[in-house]
Amino acid sequence: MRVEATPVPVPLRVESLAGSGIVTIPAQYIRPEEERATLGDALDAAKNLDAGPQIPTVDLAGFLSGDEETRRRCVEAVQEAASNWGVMHIVNHGIPLELIKRMQEAGEKFFSLPIEEKERYANDQSSGNIQGYGSKLANNASGQLEWQDYFFHLVYPEGKANYSMWPKEPANYIEETQEFARQLRAVTSNMLAMLSLGLKLDEGKLEEEVGGLSDLLLQMKINYYPRCPQPDLAVGVEAHTDVSALSFILHNMVPGLQVYYEGKWVTARCILSNGKYKSILHRGLVNKEKIRISWAVFCEPPREKIVLKPYPSSSGRAPRPSSPSHLCPAH
């Protein structure tokens, strides 16, 4: 069905737009006709979870056990999921669930503040600074926008974090987010170790190549997706692949994340190796009934320091690199 709409000025924040009582969304948020054929309400899409392929789940307790055979099986499971899917659910990762809950509650409380309070932390995208509170501005010729607001900040290493831009309300936001970042950094080391072993490299090789303990950056983006009156026309996040070494995603148990697998979009339950490990295409749907919040943490090499190129031992015999070597900003 062809949808005609005339662009009109819209509020800076999607939350303001969603709370205005509109029943149709502005043209700037309407996706192209060919894309809309695959969209829909995220809650409806989640009802068919058992009908198709499932994102693999990997229990990391095996890698932490100290038993060599158990560790080997865990490495194989991670290697298979990373190679075939490019994404996996991880359980028994070592971060206390109580800490995760406190960190998420702090983020939810920040987004429950009045918009004028959140604006105190607004970023300035025109200057290239995306740290802070914002909404994605159109960066394509069609002027399409995504149905989301966000808060973006570097959370690790602590010495590089700009705490002056972190929310002061709720009062425990900084404390809980700091501790979560510390513990996620340990999980990052374990994941990189397993991915290294899966490529027949030394256990610490991938971590060394992406910056090591001191230089690998953890950037957190809290995505806030308000209710959308026409979820079949809009997306919270358009289809994309991440350019980080690793990405971790948590959510508030409202479905919406989809990954592209074997030619189809698969709803998720609530590339440094010459192509052996995938960076999967994924997107975020929206819905009419529930606010969705997700916490994405991108583990990024230092932008002007690390040269990205296939590591020889991971490429097999007489490899042909799938792309030329380059610094991170060019990736």
Sequence and secondary structure as in RCSB ss.txt:
>XXXX:A:sequence
MRVEATPVPVPLRVESLAGSGIVTIPAQYIRPEEERATLGDALDAAKNLDAGPQIPTVDLAGFLSGDEETRRRCV
EAVQEAASNWGVMHIVNHGIPLELIKRMQEAGEKFFSLPIEEKERYANDQSSGNIQGYGSKLANNASGQLEWQDY
FFHLVYPEGKANYSMWPKEPANYIEETQEFARQLRAVTSNMLAMLSLGLKLDEGKLEEEVGGLSDLLLQMKINYY
PRCPQPDLAVGVEAHTDVSALSFILHNMVPGLQVYYEGKWVTARCILSNGKYKSILHRGLVNKEKIRISWAVFCE
PPREKIVLKPYPSSSGRAPRPSSPSHLCPAH
>XXXX:A:secstr
           SSHHHHHTTT SS  GGG   HHHHTT   HHHHHTTGGGS    EEETHHHHS  HHHHHHHH
HHHHHHHHHTS  EEES SS HHHHHHHHHHHHHHHHS HHHHGGGB BGGGTB  EEEE    STT    S EE
EEEEEESGGG  GGGS  SSTTHHHHHHHHHHHHHHHHHHHHHHHHHHTTS TTHHHHHTTHHHH EEEEEEEEE
   S TTT  SEEEE   SSEEEEEE S   EEEEETTEEEE     STTSS    EEE   SS  EEEEEEEEE
  TTT EE   GGGS SS   SS  EEGGG 
